[in-house]
Amino acid sequence: MTTQALQFTESYVAEDLVLRTARSLAHEVGLDAITPGAGATLRLLAAAGNARAIVEIGTGTGVSGIWLMRGMRPDGVLTTIDVEAEHQRIARRIFLEAGFPSGRTRIITGRALDVLPRLADGVYDLVFIDAEATDNSAGVDAALRLLRPGGVLVVNAVLAGGRIADPAARDLETVTARELIKSVRESEDWVPALLPAGEGLLAAVKR
């Protein structure tokens, strides 16, 4: 796909003022928010599954959370986890500005690997992981427990900045991403696909 075509797909669904504000705030605090194309994909997957309960690892300033909630059922609840309380404070305000009442979100501050074991088994419709590459494998293991059969796993930024296809790239992030997408592809627990939206989304349905 050409660069021009990729730019066209990323601009296919326009972001409103709230999303643009959340994205600007992410940039101010040094975060890389998901792209509009990746956000639209999250919204699509949440809507396709009529999602009522979603877990998000990596709240950031609320960009991905808005996309997810706009795809969920009106009574759906987003459980979002992040170690940075200040980022979550921004996200909480952004969610309200986007028109979502506080009851639509459960915002938990802490390390995901400490929080996830406290969440219930088999009751979530979608798990979105936007974390450090080295934590993704543990997040996928947790998602397998958390998701109901037919639930969807999405992992962000699995193309490692485009290095995933370069056999000479042996940095930790790239090697970790390769191992993750291979393990999901070869697992009998998942029906996976690798989507080129944004920085690359690994999506899989739990059997």
C-alpha positions as CSV (number, residue, x, y, z in Angstrom):
1,M,0.0,0.0,0.0
2,T,1.4,3.4,-0.9
3,T,2.0,6.2,1.6
4,Q,-0.8,8.2,0.0
5,A,-3.3,5.3,0.3
6,L,-2.3,4.9,4.0
7,Q,-2.9,8.6,4.6
8,F,-6.2,8.4,3.0
9,T,-7.3,5.4,5.1
10,E,-6.1,7.2,8.3
11,S,-8.2,10.3,7.4
12,Y,-11.3,8.3,6.4
13,V,-13.0,8.9,9.7
14,A,-12.5,12.4,11.0
15,E,-11.9,13.2,14.6
16,D,-14.0,15.8,16.4
17,L,-12.8,18.5,18.7
18,V,-12.8,16.3,21.8
19,L,-10.6,13.7,20.2
20,R,-8.3,16.3,18.8
21,T,-8.0,17.9,22.2
22,A,-7.2,14.5,23.8
23,R,-4.6,13.9,21.1
24,S,-3.0,17.3,21.7
25,L,-2.9,16.7,25.5
26,A,-1.2,13.3,24.8
27,H,1.5,15.0,22.8
28,E,2.0,17.5,25.6
29,V,2.7,14.8,28.2
30,G,4.9,12.8,25.8
31,L,2.5,10.0,24.8
32,D,1.9,8.6,21.3
33,A,-1.9,8.2,21.1
34,I,-3.4,5.7,18.7
35,T,-4.0,7.1,15.2
36,P,-7.5,7.9,13.9
37,G,-7.4,4.8,11.7
38,A,-6.6,2.6,14.6
39,G,-9.3,4.4,16.7
40,A,-11.9,3.8,14.1
41,T,-11.0,0.1,14.0
42,L,-11.4,-0.1,17.8
43,R,-14.8,1.5,17.5
44,L,-15.8,-0.9,14.7
45,L,-14.7,-4.0,16.7
46,A,-16.5,-2.8,19.8
47,A,-19.7,-2.1,17.8
48,A,-19.5,-5.4,15.9
49,G,-19.4,-7.3,19.2
50,N,-22.1,-5.2,20.8
51,A,-19.6,-4.7,23.6
52,R,-20.9,-4.1,27.1
53,A,-17.7,-4.7,29.0
54,I,-14.2,-3.7,27.8
55,V,-10.8,-3.7,29.5
56,E,-8.2,-1.2,28.3
57,I,-4.6,-1.4,29.4
58,G,-3.1,2.1,28.9
59,T,-5.6,4.9,29.6
60,G,-3.3,7.7,28.3
61,T,-5.3,10.9,27.9
62,G,-8.4,9.1,26.7
63,V,-8.1,8.9,23.0
64,S,-8.6,5.2,22.6
65,G,-11.1,5.2,25.4
66,I,-13.4,7.6,23.5
67,W,-13.2,5.5,20.4
68,L,-14.0,2.3,22.3
69,M,-16.9,3.8,24.2
70,R,-18.4,5.3,21.0
71,G,-18.5,1.7,19.7
72,M,-19.9,0.1,22.8
73,R,-23.5,-0.3,23.9
74,P,-25.0,2.8,25.6
75,D,-25.0,0.9,28.9
76,G,-21.4,-0.4,28.4
77,V,-18.6,0.1,30.9
78,L,-15.0,0.7,30.1
79,T,-12.5,-0.5,32.7
80,T,-9.2,1.4,31.9
81,I,-5.9,0.8,33.7
82,D,-2.8,3.0,33.8
83,V,0.1,3.5,36.1
84,E,0.0,7.3,35.6
85,A,-2.6,9.0,37.8
86,E,-2.1,12.4,36.1
87,H,-2.8,11.0,32.7
88,Q,-6.0,9.4,34.0
89,R,-7.0,12.7,35.6
90,I,-6.9,14.2,32.1
91,A,-8.7,11.3,30.6
92,R,-11.5,11.5,33.2
93,R,-12.1,15.1,32.1
94,I,-11.9,14.2,28.4
95,F,-14.5,11.4,28.9
96,L,-16.9,13.9,30.5
97,E,-16.4,16.4,27.7
98,A,-17.1,13.7,25.2
99,G,-20.5,13.2,26.9
100,F,-19.9,10.0,28.8
101,P,-21.1,10.0,32.4
102,S,-18.7,8.8,35.1
103,G,-20.7,5.6,35.4
104,R,-19.5,4.6,31.9
105,T,-15.9,4.2,33.1
106,R,-14.0,2.4,35.8
107,I,-10.6,4.1,36.0
108,I,-8.0,2.1,37.9
109,T,-4.6,3.4,38.7
110,G,-1.8,0.8,39.0
111,R,0.4,-1.6,37.1
112,A,-1.8,-3.7,34.8
113,L,-0.1,-6.9,35.8
114,D,-1.2,-6.2,39.4
115,V,-4.7,-5.1,38.5
116,L,-5.7,-7.7,36.0
117,P,-5.7,-10.7,38.4
118,R,-8.5,-8.9,40.3
119,L,-10.8,-8.7,37.3
120,A,-13.5,-11.4,36.8
121,D,-13.0,-14.3,34.4
122,G,-14.8,-14.7,31.1
123,V,-17.1,-11.6,31.3
124,Y,-15.4,-9.1,29.0
125,D,-16.2,-8.6,25.3
126,L,-13.0,-6.9,24.3
127,V,-9.5,-6.3,25.7
128,F,-7.4,-3.6,24.3
129,I,-3.6,-3.6,25.1
130,D,-1.6,-0.4,24.5
131,A,1.3,-1.0,26.8
132,E,5.1,-1.5,26.8
133,A,6.0,-4.2,24.3
134,T,7.6,-6.3,27.0
135,D,4.3,-6.5,29.0
136,N,2.2,-7.5,26.0
137,S,2.7,-11.2,26.3
138,A,1.5,-11.2,29.9
139,G,-1.4,-9.0,28.9
140,V,-2.5,-11.5,26.2
141,D,-2.3,-14.3,28.7
142,A,-4.6,-12.3,31.0
143,A,-7.0,-11.4,28.1
144,L,-7.5,-15.1,27.4
145,R,-8.8,-15.5,31.0
146,L,-10.9,-12.3,31.0
147,L,-12.6,-12.6,27.6
148,R,-15.8,-14.6,27.0
149,P,-15.8,-17.0,24.1
150,G,-16.1,-14.9,21.0
151,G,-14.5,-11.9,22.7
152,V,-11.9,-9.9,20.9
153,L,-8.3,-9.1,21.8
154,V,-6.5,-6.1,20.3
155,V,-2.9,-5.2,20.8
156,N,-1.5,-1.9,19.6
157,A,1.8,-1.0,17.8
158,V,2.8,-4.6,17.0
159,L,4.6,-3.5,13.8
160,A,7.4,-2.1,15.9
161,G,7.7,1.1,14.0
162,G,7.8,-0.8,10.7
163,R,10.8,-2.9,11.7
164,I,8.8,-6.1,12.1
165,A,9.4,-7.1,8.5
166,D,13.2,-6.4,8.6
167,P,15.0,-9.6,9.5
168,A,18.1,-7.5,10.5
169,A,16.1,-5.7,13.2
170,R,17.0,-7.5,16.5
171,D,16.1,-4.8,19.1
172,L,14.1,-5.9,22.1
173,E,10.8,-4.2,21.0
174,T,10.9,-5.8,17.5
175,V,11.9,-9.3,18.8
176,T,9.2,-9.1,21.4
177,A,6.6,-8.1,18.9
178,R,7.6,-10.9,16.5
179,E,7.4,-13.5,19.3
180,L,4.0,-12.2,20.4
181,I,2.3,-12.3,16.9
182,K,3.8,-15.7,16.3
183,S,2.5,-17.1,19.6
184,V,-1.0,-15.8,19.0
185,R,-1.0,-17.0,15.4
186,E,0.1,-20.5,16.4
187,S,-2.2,-20.8,19.5
188,E,-5.4,-22.9,19.2
189,D,-7.1,-20.4,21.6
190,W,-7.2,-17.5,19.1
191,V,-8.5,-16.7,15.5
192,P,-6.0,-13.9,14.7
193,A,-5.4,-11.2,12.0
194,L,-2.8,-8.6,11.7
195,L,-4.3,-5.2,10.7
196,P,-2.2,-2.4,9.2
197,A,-4.1,0.4,10.9
198,G,-2.0,3.0,12.7
199,E,1.1,1.4,14.1
200,G,-0.3,-2.1,13.5
201,L,-3.1,-3.9,15.4
202,L,-3.0,-7.5,16.3
203,A,-6.6,-8.6,16.6
204,A,-7.8,-12.1,17.6
205,V,-11.1,-13.7,18.6
206,K,-11.1,-16.1,21.5
207,R,-12.4,-19.5,20.4
